Amino acid sequence: MHSTLTDLARCLYGDEYGPTAACELAGEHEESHFIERLTFADAEEILAMLRTLCPQLVDGFLPVRARNLAYRLLLLQRPDDPALIRAAADSLHLHGPDWDDIAEELKQRAEALEAP
């Protein structure tokens, strides 16, 4: 069993920046287990995973669907964090026009939170 969400994601998807530790379950992990663990992770654990596996926002092997879910869960936990809202918006912009409207709404929300 993996001790962190980052370790589980690294084992399941790989890591562009570092080696993947040997795992006795390698190849047997199910994405549903990762999604369940992500769903109940706290904000710090999710941020640690994103910062480790996708440090430049446009990189990493974490699938877009997992990255979007991670940001969504982060925003539910930290709805008033403008920097985090902007990072989520930037991620959406980078991964296709389907989410551009949502990304713009997020950017407006971040600006409104920072307005005097």
C-alpha positions as CSV (number, residue, x, y, z in Angstrom):
1,M,0.0,0.0,0.0
2,H,1.3,3.5,-0.8
3,S,1.7,5.9,2.1
4,T,0.8,9.0,0.1
5,L,-1.5,10.1,-2.7
6,T,1.6,11.2,-4.6
7,D,3.1,7.7,-4.3
8,L,-0.1,6.0,-5.5
9,A,-0.4,8.4,-8.5
10,R,3.3,8.0,-9.3
11,C,2.9,4.2,-9.3
12,L,-0.3,4.3,-11.4
13,Y,0.7,6.9,-13.9
14,G,4.5,7.3,-13.7
15,D,6.6,10.4,-12.9
16,E,8.2,12.5,-15.6
17,Y,10.6,13.9,-13.1
18,G,11.7,11.1,-10.8
19,P,11.9,7.4,-10.6
20,T,8.9,5.3,-9.7
21,A,9.6,3.1,-6.7
22,A,9.3,-0.6,-7.1
23,C,5.8,-1.8,-6.1
24,E,4.6,-5.3,-5.5
25,L,1.3,-4.2,-7.0
26,A,2.7,-2.5,-10.0
27,G,0.4,-3.0,-13.0
28,E,-2.4,-4.2,-10.7
29,H,-3.6,-0.8,-9.4
30,E,-7.0,0.3,-10.4
31,E,-7.7,4.0,-11.2
32,S,-10.8,3.7,-9.0
33,H,-8.7,3.3,-5.9
34,F,-6.7,6.4,-6.8
35,I,-9.9,8.4,-7.4
36,E,-11.3,7.2,-4.1
37,R,-8.1,8.2,-2.3
38,L,-8.1,11.6,-4.1
39,T,-11.7,12.2,-3.2
40,F,-11.0,12.0,0.5
41,A,-7.6,13.6,0.5
42,D,-7.0,16.9,2.3
43,A,-5.9,19.9,0.4
44,E,-2.3,19.6,1.5
45,E,-2.0,16.1,0.2
46,I,-3.6,17.0,-3.2
47,L,-1.4,20.1,-3.5
48,A,1.7,17.9,-2.8
49,M,0.7,15.5,-5.5
50,L,0.1,18.3,-8.1
51,R,3.4,20.1,-7.2
52,T,5.4,16.9,-7.4
53,L,4.0,15.3,-10.5
54,C,3.0,18.5,-12.4
55,P,5.4,21.2,-11.2
56,Q,5.1,23.3,-14.4
57,L,1.3,22.9,-14.8
58,V,1.6,21.8,-18.5
59,D,3.7,18.7,-17.8
60,G,3.7,15.4,-16.0
61,F,2.0,12.1,-16.7
62,L,-1.1,12.7,-14.5
63,P,-4.1,12.5,-16.8
64,V,-6.1,15.6,-17.4
65,R,-9.2,14.0,-15.9
66,A,-7.3,13.4,-12.7
67,R,-5.8,16.8,-12.7
68,N,-9.2,18.5,-13.2
69,L,-10.7,16.5,-10.4
70,A,-7.8,17.3,-8.1
71,Y,-8.3,21.0,-8.7
72,R,-12.1,20.7,-8.3
73,L,-11.6,19.0,-4.9
74,L,-9.1,21.6,-3.9
75,L,-11.5,24.4,-4.6
76,L,-14.2,22.7,-2.6
77,Q,-11.8,22.7,0.3
78,R,-10.3,26.1,-0.2
79,P,-13.0,28.2,-2.0
80,D,-11.5,31.5,-1.1
81,D,-7.9,31.0,-2.2
82,P,-7.3,33.3,-5.3
83,A,-3.9,31.7,-6.1
84,L,-5.4,28.2,-6.1
85,I,-8.4,29.4,-8.2
86,R,-6.1,30.9,-10.8
87,A,-4.0,27.7,-10.9
88,A,-7.2,25.7,-11.5
89,A,-8.2,28.1,-14.3
90,D,-4.8,28.0,-15.9
91,S,-4.9,24.2,-15.9
92,L,-8.4,24.2,-17.5
93,H,-7.2,26.7,-20.2
94,L,-4.2,24.5,-21.0
95,H,-6.2,21.3,-21.6
96,G,-8.7,22.3,-24.2
97,P,-11.3,24.8,-25.2
98,D,-14.2,22.8,-23.7
99,W,-13.5,24.3,-20.3
100,D,-12.5,27.9,-21.3
101,D,-15.8,29.3,-20.0
102,I,-15.3,27.7,-16.6
103,A,-11.7,28.9,-16.6
104,E,-12.8,32.5,-17.2
105,E,-15.4,32.3,-14.4
106,L,-12.7,31.1,-12.1
107,K,-10.4,33.9,-13.0
108,Q,-13.2,36.4,-12.4
109,R,-13.9,34.8,-9.0
110,A,-10.2,35.1,-8.1
111,E,-10.3,38.8,-9.1
112,A,-13.4,39.4,-7.1
113,L,-11.9,37.8,-4.0
114,E,-8.8,40.1,-4.3
115,A,-10.8,43.3,-5.0
116,P,-10.8,45.8,-2.1
